[in-house]
Amino acid sequence: MLATIAFVVGFCLSLLMEQRWEKAAIVGLITIPAALCGAFITEKHRTYRVRATLAAAKNQIQILQQQGVRLHQSLRTMISEKQQASVTLSSLQTHLQHIQAEVLEKWELNEKLGWKLASLDQQKRQLEEQAQILQRQVQQLEKQARELKQPALHPPADSRKSLPEAAPPSLHAAARQLQSQVASLHSELTQLEGQILQRRRQKTQLEQEVVKLQAQKEQLEQGRSQPRSPAEVVLRPLVQSSRPVVIGPERSSPNLSEEWVSFMQQLPSHEYRVLKAIVRQEQPQSVLKQVAEEHLTMPELLIDTINERAIDAIGDVIIEPGAGATPPKIAEEHLAAVRQVITAYP
């Protein structure tokens, strides 16, 4: 087809130019191999370009296939890591729930111990009051017995027969009975003090366990890269503010006795807040409640702890617990000294 077209084109052009049939036919015949050579060269060049394009396409396909293999491997790795992360997250959530349950359980147990301590303290005060009343009765009976013995030693001659002989033994029996009651009350008081000490030790151990659980919870929360829970916000002040009040030389006062200085050195900062609130506020219940909630305890236990430190340092309680709507207050005999302490250590 190409040869025919080349012959016709060459023949026609030569015939138009020369007007000779023989020469036009020769030119047409010469045009045939020239056209075939040109077509061959063109086809050769086109074949080369096609092969080069095919080679480039195959190379690109291989690159894409390798990228696909790498993507599949990365996808499998990511799926495996996601599964491991999901298992780890599930384990951390389970552990966190367990810790939260333990914290709640410790908090409830701590609250129960607090109520028991408050009840035992109230029983202790009642027993002390009963012991004082019985002691006064014993003293009165002993006084009456001495008064009856004195006229019985030298009675008048006309009245010896009229003296009741059974009166002194009766008074002695009543005195012995009251003394036995006092001894029994003292024994019960000693037992109650032992129970109070044991409960307070349990409370201290529970607070330490709560702090440990809180630390574990913080580590788990950091591992999960999640914001802290409200329980942590509540529990964290237990660790931060339980340090004693630091009293430097610049804050000491020469007017304070060594006992009061020792008391302030043993007083933690949150208990100092309670003491200052009782001294400076007429209704300090809100501050006591806030401090008690921050440290997972009760206002009554805070007051008892401060009084225990005062007993250890100065030998007497300094806070009188309130009853009902009556707020706690500083004992009158120590009010001036406590105000001086608060002024010296603001």
C-alpha positions as CSV (number, residue, x, y, z in Angstrom):
1,M,0.0,0.0,0.0
2,L,2.8,2.4,0.9
3,A,4.8,1.4,-2.3
4,T,1.7,2.1,-4.5
5,I,1.1,5.4,-2.9
6,A,4.8,6.4,-3.3
7,F,4.8,5.3,-7.0
8,V,1.6,7.2,-7.8
9,V,2.8,10.4,-6.0
10,G,6.3,10.2,-7.7
11,F,4.9,9.4,-11.1
12,C,2.3,12.2,-11.0
13,L,4.7,14.8,-9.8
14,S,7.4,13.9,-12.4
15,L,4.8,13.8,-15.2
16,L,3.5,17.2,-14.3
17,M,7.0,18.6,-14.2
18,E,8.7,16.9,-17.2
19,Q,5.7,15.9,-19.3
20,R,7.4,12.6,-20.1
21,W,6.0,9.3,-19.4
22,E,9.2,7.2,-19.3
23,K,11.0,9.5,-16.9
24,A,7.9,9.8,-14.7
25,A,7.7,6.0,-14.5
26,I,11.4,5.8,-13.5
27,V,10.9,8.5,-10.9
28,G,7.9,6.6,-9.5
29,L,9.9,3.4,-9.3
30,I,12.7,5.2,-7.5
31,T,10.2,6.7,-5.0
32,I,9.1,3.2,-4.0
33,P,12.4,2.1,-2.2
34,A,12.9,5.6,-0.9
35,A,9.4,5.5,0.7
36,L,10.0,2.0,2.0
37,C,13.3,3.0,3.6
38,G,11.8,6.0,5.2
39,A,8.9,3.9,6.5
40,F,11.3,1.2,7.8
41,I,13.4,3.8,9.6
42,T,10.3,5.5,11.0
43,E,9.0,2.2,12.2
44,K,12.3,1.3,13.7
45,H,12.4,4.5,15.6
46,R,8.9,4.1,16.7
47,T,9.6,0.6,17.9
48,Y,12.6,1.8,19.8
49,R,10.5,4.5,21.5
50,V,7.8,2.0,22.3
51,R,10.3,-0.4,23.8
52,A,11.9,2.3,25.9
53,T,8.4,3.4,27.1
54,L,7.6,-0.3,27.9
55,A,10.8,-0.7,29.8
56,A,10.2,2.5,31.8
57,A,6.6,1.4,32.5
58,K,7.8,-2.0,33.7
59,N,10.4,-0.3,35.9
60,Q,7.7,1.9,37.3
61,I,5.4,-1.1,37.9
62,Q,8.2,-2.9,39.8
63,I,8.8,0.2,41.9
64,L,5.0,0.5,42.6
65,Q,4.9,-3.2,43.5
66,Q,7.8,-2.9,45.9
67,Q,6.1,0.1,47.4
68,G,2.9,-1.9,47.7
69,V,4.8,-4.7,49.5
70,R,6.4,-2.2,51.9
71,L,3.0,-0.6,52.5
72,H,1.5,-4.0,53.2
73,Q,4.3,-4.8,55.6
74,S,3.9,-1.4,57.3
75,L,0.1,-2.0,57.5
76,R,0.6,-5.4,59.1
77,T,3.1,-3.9,61.6
78,M,0.7,-1.1,62.4
79,I,-2.2,-3.6,62.9
80,S,0.0,-5.7,65.2
81,E,1.1,-2.6,67.2
82,K,-2.5,-1.4,67.4
83,Q,-3.6,-4.8,68.7
84,Q,-0.7,-4.7,71.3
85,A,-1.7,-1.2,72.3
86,S,-5.3,-2.2,72.6
87,V,-4.3,-5.1,74.9
88,T,-2.0,-2.9,76.9
89,L,-4.7,-0.2,77.2
90,S,-7.3,-2.8,78.3
91,S,-4.8,-4.1,80.9
92,L,-4.1,-0.5,82.1
93,Q,-7.8,0.3,82.3
94,T,-8.4,-2.9,84.3
95,H,-5.5,-2.0,86.6
96,L,-6.8,1.5,86.9
97,Q,-10.3,0.4,87.8
98,H,-8.8,-2.0,90.4
99,I,-6.8,0.9,91.9
100,Q,-9.8,3.2,91.9
101,A,-11.8,0.4,93.7
102,E,-9.0,0.0,96.2
103,V,-8.8,3.8,96.8
104,L,-12.6,3.9,97.3
105,E,-12.4,0.9,99.7
106,K,-9.6,2.5,101.7
107,W,-11.5,5.8,101.8
108,E,-14.6,4.1,103.1
109,L,-12.5,2.1,105.7
110,N,-10.7,5.3,106.7
111,E,-14.0,7.1,107.1
112,K,-15.4,4.2,109.3
113,L,-12.2,4.3,111.4
114,G,-12.6,8.0,111.8
115,W,-16.2,7.6,113.1
116,K,-15.0,4.8,115.4
117,L,-12.2,7.1,116.7
118,A,-14.7,9.9,117.3
119,S,-17.0,7.5,119.1
120,L,-14.2,6.1,121.2
121,D,-13.0,9.6,122.1
122,Q,-16.5,10.5,123.2
123,Q,-16.7,7.3,125.3
124,K,-13.3,8.2,126.8
125,R,-14.5,11.7,127.8
126,Q,-17.7,10.2,129.3
127,L,-15.7,7.6,131.3
128,E,-13.3,10.3,132.5
129,E,-16.3,12.4,133.7
130,Q,-17.8,9.3,135.4
131,A,-14.5,8.6,137.0
132,Q,-14.2,12.1,138.3
133,I,-17.8,12.0,139.7
134,L,-17.1,8.6,141.4
135,Q,-13.8,9.9,142.8
136,R,-15.6,12.9,144.3
137,Q,-18.2,10.5,145.8
138,V,-15.5,8.3,147.2
139,Q,-13.8,11.4,148.8
140,Q,-17.1,12.5,150.3
141,L,-17.8,9.0,151.7
142,E,-14.3,8.8,153.2
143,K,-14.8,12.2,154.7
144,Q,-18.2,11.1,156.2
145,A,-16.5,7.9,157.5
146,R,-13.8,10.0,159.3
147,E,-16.3,12.3,160.7
148,L,-18.3,9.3,162.1
149,K,-15.2,7.7,163.5
150,Q,-14.1,10.7,165.5
151,P,-17.1,10.8,167.9
152,A,-17.2,7.0,168.0
153,L,-13.8,6.9,169.6
154,H,-14.8,9.0,172.7
155,P,-18.6,9.0,172.9
156,P,-20.4,10.4,175.9
157,A,-21.5,7.9,178.6
158,D,-25.1,8.5,178.0
159,S,-25.0,8.2,174.3
160,R,-22.7,5.1,173.7
161,K,-25.6,2.8,173.4
162,S,-27.4,5.1,171.0
163,L,-24.6,5.2,168.4
164,P,-25.4,3.1,165.3
165,E,-22.6,0.6,165.2
166,A,-23.3,-0.4,161.6
167,A,-22.8,3.1,160.1
168,P,-19.0,3.1,159.6
169,P,-18.9,-0.4,158.1
170,S,-21.7,0.6,155.7
171,L,-19.8,3.7,154.6
172,H,-16.6,1.7,154.2
173,A,-18.5,-0.8,152.0
174,A,-19.9,2.0,149.8
175,A,-16.5,3.5,149.5
176,R,-14.9,0.2,148.5
177,Q,-17.7,-0.3,146.0
178,L,-17.1,3.1,144.5
179,Q,-13.3,2.5,144.4
180,S,-13.9,-0.7,142.6
181,Q,-16.1,1.2,140.1
182,V,-13.4,3.8,139.6
183,A,-10.8,1.1,139.1
184,S,-13.1,-0.6,136.5
185,L,-13.6,2.7,134.8
186,H,-9.9,3.3,134.7
187,S,-9.4,-0.1,133.2
188,E,-12.0,0.6,130.5
189,L,-10.4,3.9,129.9
190,T,-7.0,2.3,129.4
191,Q,-8.6,-0.2,127.0
192,L,-10.2,2.6,125.1
193,E,-7.0,4.5,124.8
194,G,-5.3,1.3,123.5
195,Q,-8.1,0.9,120.9
196,I,-7.8,4.6,119.9
197,L,-4.0,4.2,119.4
198,Q,-4.6,1.1,117.3
199,R,-7.2,2.8,115.2
200,R,-5.0,5.8,114.6
201,R,-2.2,3.5,113.5
202,Q,-4.5,1.7,111.1
203,K,-5.6,5.2,109.8
204,T,-1.9,6.1,109.2
205,Q,-1.3,2.9,107.4
206,L,-4.4,3.4,105.2
207,E,-3.3,6.9,104.4
208,Q,0.1,5.6,103.3
209,E,-1.6,2.9,101.2
210,V,-3.7,5.6,99.6
211,V,-0.6,7.6,98.7
212,K,1.0,4.5,97.1
213,L,-2.1,3.8,95.1
214,Q,-2.3,7.4,94.0
215,A,1.3,7.2,92.8
216,Q,0.5,4.1,90.8
217,K,-2.5,5.7,89.4
218,E,-0.5,8.7,88.3
219,Q,2.0,6.4,86.5
220,L,-0.9,4.7,84.7
221,E,-2.5,8.0,83.7
222,Q,0.9,9.2,82.3
223,G,1.3,5.9,80.4
224,R,-2.1,6.4,78.8
225,S,-1.4,10.1,78.1
226,Q,-4.8,11.1,79.4
227,P,-5.7,14.0,81.7
228,R,-5.8,13.3,85.4
229,S,-9.0,12.1,86.9
230,P,-10.9,14.0,89.7
231,A,-9.8,11.4,92.2
232,E,-6.2,12.4,91.7
233,V,-7.1,16.0,92.1
234,V,-8.7,15.1,95.4
235,L,-5.9,12.8,96.6
236,R,-2.9,14.7,95.5
237,P,-2.9,17.3,98.3
238,L,-2.5,14.4,100.8
239,V,1.1,14.1,99.6
240,Q,1.8,17.8,98.9
241,S,0.6,19.5,102.1
242,S,1.5,16.9,104.7
243,R,5.0,18.3,105.3
244,P,5.6,20.0,108.7
245,V,5.7,23.8,108.9
246,V,9.2,25.0,108.3
247,I,10.3,27.4,111.0
248,G,13.5,29.2,110.3
249,P,15.5,31.4,112.6
250,E,14.0,34.5,111.2
251,R,10.5,33.4,112.3
252,S,11.3,32.3,115.8
253,S,10.2,34.5,118.7
254,P,12.1,34.9,122.0
255,N,8.8,35.3,123.8
256,L,7.7,31.7,123.1
257,S,8.7,28.8,125.3
258,E,10.6,25.8,124.1
259,E,7.4,23.7,124.4
260,W,5.5,25.9,122.0
261,V,8.4,26.1,119.5
262,S,8.6,22.3,119.6
263,F,4.8,22.1,119.0
264,M,5.0,24.3,116.0
265,Q,8.0,22.4,114.5
266,Q,5.9,19.2,114.7
267,L,2.7,20.8,113.3
268,P,2.1,20.1,109.5
269,S,1.0,22.9,107.3
270,H,-2.6,21.7,106.9
271,E,-3.0,21.4,110.7
272,Y,-1.5,24.9,111.1
273,R,-4.3,26.1,108.7
274,V,-6.9,24.5,111.0
275,L,-5.3,26.1,114.1
276,K,-5.1,29.5,112.5
277,A,-8.8,29.3,111.3
278,I,-10.0,28.4,114.8
279,V,-8.1,31.4,116.3
280,R,-9.0,34.0,113.7
281,Q,-12.5,33.0,112.5
282,E,-15.7,32.8,114.5
283,Q,-17.1,30.0,112.3
284,P,-14.1,27.9,111.1
285,Q,-16.2,24.9,110.2
286,S,-15.9,25.5,106.4
287,V,-12.1,25.6,106.6
288,L,-12.0,22.5,108.8
289,K,-14.3,20.7,106.3
290,Q,-12.2,21.7,103.3
291,V,-8.9,20.6,104.9
292,A,-10.5,17.3,106.0
293,E,-11.8,16.6,102.5
294,E,-8.4,17.3,101.0
295,H,-6.7,14.9,103.4
296,L,-9.4,12.2,103.4
297,T,-10.3,12.6,107.1
298,M,-12.8,14.3,109.3
299,P,-12.6,17.7,111.2
300,E,-12.9,15.8,114.6
301,L,-9.8,13.7,113.7
302,L,-7.9,16.8,112.7
303,I,-8.7,18.4,116.1
304,D,-7.7,15.2,117.9
305,T,-4.4,15.1,116.1
306,I,-3.6,18.7,116.9
307,N,-4.5,18.0,120.6
308,E,-2.3,14.9,120.6
309,R,0.7,17.0,119.4
310,A,-0.1,19.6,122.0
311,I,-0.2,17.0,124.7
312,D,3.2,15.6,123.6
313,A,4.7,19.1,123.4
314,I,3.1,21.2,126.2
315,G,1.2,18.5,128.2
316,D,-2.4,19.7,127.6
317,V,-5.0,20.0,124.9
318,I,-5.4,23.4,123.3
319,I,-8.7,23.0,121.3
320,E,-12.1,22.3,122.7
321,P,-14.2,20.4,120.2
322,G,-17.5,22.0,119.3
323,A,-20.9,20.2,119.7
324,G,-23.6,20.6,117.1
325,A,-23.7,24.1,115.8
326,T,-21.1,25.3,118.4
327,P,-17.8,25.8,116.6
328,P,-14.5,24.5,118.1
329,K,-12.5,27.0,120.1
330,I,-9.1,27.4,121.8
331,A,-9.0,26.6,125.5
332,E,-9.1,29.8,127.5
333,E,-5.9,29.0,129.4
334,H,-4.0,28.6,126.1
335,L,-5.7,31.3,124.0
336,A,-3.1,34.0,124.6
337,A,-0.2,31.6,123.9
338,V,-1.8,30.3,120.7
339,R,-2.5,33.8,119.5
340,Q,1.2,34.7,120.1
341,V,2.2,31.6,118.2
342,I,0.0,32.5,115.2
343,T,1.4,36.0,115.3
344,A,5.0,34.8,115.5
345,Y,4.4,32.2,112.7
346,P,1.9,33.8,110.3
